[in-house]
């Protein structure tokens, strides 16, 4: 897993077990969306999907401040992965 690319400046989040627990404990807070945003902007898709499912990402997509490149990439992924 390439957590270094997402959390180069937050070494406590490089521990996957710690990160999973932290996300679970903070699902109703702004920090949850901050972590999701970091993954959407800096993480590999495969790593992002380990922590967030496509429905969570799609439902909360408008809350994120992303670069134009990331917006285009994630809009396409949402379109592809949410088709019935």
N, C-alpha and C positions, 0 to 999 in steps of 0.2 A: 504494500500500500504506500502511496506517495503523499503522506500527510505533511511532509516537509514543504511541499509546494503550496499547501493551503495555510499552514501555520508556522512559517519560518520565524515569525516574531513572537510566537506564543508557545514556548517549548512544552508547557504542561499538556497541551493538546496533541502532542506527538505520540502520547501513550493512548492507543486505540481503546483499551478498556476504560480508561478515565474519560475519554471523549464520549463514549457511548453512554456512560452513567451521567455525565454532565448534561448531555442532550436530553435524556429522559427526565431529569430533574427540572429542566428549564423549558419544557415545551410550551408553557403559557407565557413566556417572557420575551422581551425584546432580544435578549442574548441568543435565543433559539434562532431567530430570523437573521441575526448577525452571523451566526455560524453557517446557516444555510447559504447566506449571501457569499461568504468566503468560499464555500465549495462551488457555487455557481460561477463565480468569477475566476477562481484559481485552481480548482480541483479537476481531476480527470472525471469524465462522466461515470466510469465504472466505480470510482471511489465515492462519488456523490450519491450514487444509487445504493451504496452500502448503508448510508445513514438516513437518506430521505427517499421516499418513493415518488414516482412521477405525479401522482395525484396531489400530494402535499406541495410539490414544487409548483404545479399548475395553479392550484387554489390560491397560493400566496405570491404568485409571480409579480404582480403589480406593486408589491411592498418593497421590492428590491431595487437598489440603485446599481445598475450594471452598465458596463461599456456597451457600445453599439454591437461589437462583435459577439459578446456574451448574450445579449438580447436575441440576436438573430439565431445563434446556435441553439439556445434553450427554447425559443419559439418553435423551431423546427423539430427538436426532440419531443416537445410536448405534443405537437401535431402528429408525429409518427407513433409515439407510444400510447396515446390516448384514443386512437381510432378503434372503433368497435369492430 
